[in-house]
């Protein structure tokens, strides 16, 4: 009964035929413009409103909207379509329906009395109204889509509730207004809602976040610049009363199409980094999610942990827009270090895009800077040539969280060092190791993903031929494929021999090629792909199994495997492509046999030997680009540097490291050694031709190192106990390969 009484008081009890009565009433009171307005409102209102809202409620809302259109100078200039869509509506989202227009008109009239334009009036409302009604940002509100009276009752609202108030207040004085927002920023940091007003064109502002410099400013500009119109969850939407098929993605009512919307992403997103000048990083510190803000010293450390800025975060009743901002170079990545009392905590950030963006840090989630980490930081602060390799800081036993931080710090330092040391060879696109030189051409495709570029190494054909022939094949290779995203790279074989892509010098050259692109081109080491055609395909057969731990996927086109084993492909997705009539050297027949062998290996080892095979009937050595289907297939995989099962088979080019297995003494490694290593329940079972001095490279990405482990070699227990995480292990791992994803934090050795 109480609920029904409340509905009655609010005027929301419907009468039969209320919609038609409302239209007729509007025509009587306001003529044909009133009839058009009423019919527009009814035709586009949510079905529930049509059933529940009374003629009185709708008529009073329309009367006050027309009154504002007459009384305020800016309102008389508003085109009818904008008046109908963005002034007349009685709601913004799906908030509780209530009589807000009269109350907000009474409160707002005095605020806007000195304004001469809609812009001046909207800015005045944003500066003064929230103080007048005592409503400010607070995550303690009951729900995000509160009506104005619900927010005023508690004095609390989040960005959505604040935007509803500002939109309604603007509409109350005849300013076209709408709520705008995104369901998710592209950095996946969360959603946000703000307000747009129309004054000859649409302009934006944060509700209860007035900027003294005027409209079209806000802490979210940099985030909005990264929006994606073609990705619904990363797009920006404005509310609309007119229904054209698109719904506003309300995060509190996922899947609802009740509120109409238009996609306005192009007004915010920038087509290129040059469209936004500089980087302005804002920082807020909270005690916990949905908690309160904290005042603390915040220091910005760059990628090599040099201090580059210092400020203090705001707390208490300070406006959300009142926060320290740091001007940084585009692309900056580093750490935000917060000091509260005697405790220091931090979190990483970046790389930063041009424009303005805000980081919300939560003290409860920040990583502590412990004494062990401070000692390591002091070691890193010294010039590289003055860092002792036997320093106590490198031998400390680390916790899991300390080890994760040490990996970040040491990897950043290693990448920065490599970027300096390798810049010349990257600019020259030439790497020389010993008497062998690798050159390459490359093209870049697509936008840079937030998790880094992919790298496609594509080996050309030719072989035992004059240098000019192989160089022509190299030129052909750079034009052969186009990934949707990534750096597509065609290297020139260092030699012109028949086995030019699987001689022993190729492995270290490719390792260096990958390291350079990780350090200087932003390549994600888990998104490196290998492919090759003809003689390049020969190379894929050989390199993919023996370097499987470096690639996310591999594809062989029209190549001959020779003696190469497939066993090392256990954890590397592999594709093979062959023309059915490509009979030279029995390539077609052998390819079919190897495809069947992969089928057998996959059946015998569930979860391993993921592969695809295509034998194109009627095609010869040239496959008419059909093999290009390899690229989207490969792009669907990212490398797992820590598989729980490994099959390591030594080719005639010997390796000392494969995933988490490593042999220190190269004399212990022999051709055709086969080792199968499996991790289950913190027990490693290693079987086969296990070389002397085999060790395990371990990380918490593979197993929890706080728990004891066992090692059983060919049925004999050789170790049982705990292993220790150490910075020295991390450092050695990075010096072997600049591959932050596969960094070991502990090494397990046994006699």
Secondary structure, DSSP 8 states (H G I E B T S, - for coil): -HHHHHHHHTT----TTHHHHHHHHHHHHHHHHHHHHHHHHHHHS-HHHHHH--HHHHHHHHHHHHHHHHHSTTGGGS-HHHHHHHTS-S-SSS------HHHHHHHHHHHTTT--SHHHHHHHHHHHHHHHHT-EE-TTSS-TT--HHHHHHHTEE-HHHHHHHHHHHHHHTT--EEEEEESS-TT-S--EEEEEEESSSEEEEBTTB--TT-SS--TTHHHHTT--TTSGGG--EEEESS-SS-B---TTSTT---SEEEE-GGGT--SSGGGS-SEEEEEEEESSTTS-B---EEEEE-TT--EEEEEE---TT--TT--EEEEE-TT--EEEEEEETTEEEEEEE----SEEEEEEEEGGGSEE--HHHHHHHHHHHS-GGG--TT-HHHH--B-HHHHHHHHHHHHHHHHHHHHHHSHHHHHHTEEEETTEEEEEEEEEES---TT-EEEEEEE----SS-HHHHHHHHHHHHTT---SSEEEEEEE-SS-STTTTSSHHHHHHHHHHHHHHHHHS-EEEEEEEEEEETHHHHHHHHHHHHTGGG-SEEEEES---TT--SGGGGGSEEEEEEETT--GGGHHHHHHHHHHHHHHHHHHSTT---EEEEEETT--S--TTGGGHHHHHHHT----TT-SEEEEE--SS--SEETTEEES-GGG--TT-EEEEEEETTEEEEEES--TTEEEEE-TTTS-TTS-EEEEETTEEEEEE---B-HHHHHHHHHH---GGG--SEEE---
